[in-house]
């Protein structure tokens, strides 16, 4: 399976390393060339030596998405530090490139819910924390 992850911060790099470890082909796109270092942390060899791909570019630019492999992606994960960027690029991956599985990290629970209602799969750590808090209050 070919996985394209946009954003090589803590979330994106962790997911990328795990996906590569599980045997998937993984491409990471990030605007910051130094974010590549997160992909190398804790490994005896470089990200590329382990089979990973890394592209420097802005995900809102279609050329960067194409260079990173969006046209052949089976899974697309939008994990930048911005909700707006994640929501836009997830929609581009889903609607323009017909990526079968698209997930966007969204920190604002209201927006995550609304976009999920529109058919976009979202992960909202803020909502998860709220739900855990509510469960603890009733325990």
BELMOPE-V231532 format. One line per field, one symbol per residue. ss: DSSP state (a for helix, b for strand, c for the rest). burial: I if it has 24 or more other ideal C-beta (glycine too) atoms within 12 Angstrom, else O. A space follows every 10 residues. Layout:
BEGIN
ss: ???
burial: ???
END
This chain:
BEGIN
ss: cbbbbbccca aaaaaaaaaa acccbbbbbb ccaaaaaaaa cccccccccc ccbbbbcccc caaaaaaaca aaccbbbbcc ccaaaaaaaa aaaaaacccc bbbbbcccaa aaaaaaaccc bbbcaaaaaa aaaaaaacc
burial: OIIIIIIIIO IIIIIIIOII OOOIIIIIII IIOOIIOIII OOOOOOIOOO IIIIIOIOII OOOIIOOIII OOIIIIIIII OIIOIIIIII IIIIOOIOIO OIIIIIIOOO IIOOIOOOOI IIIIOOOOOO OOOOOOOOO
END
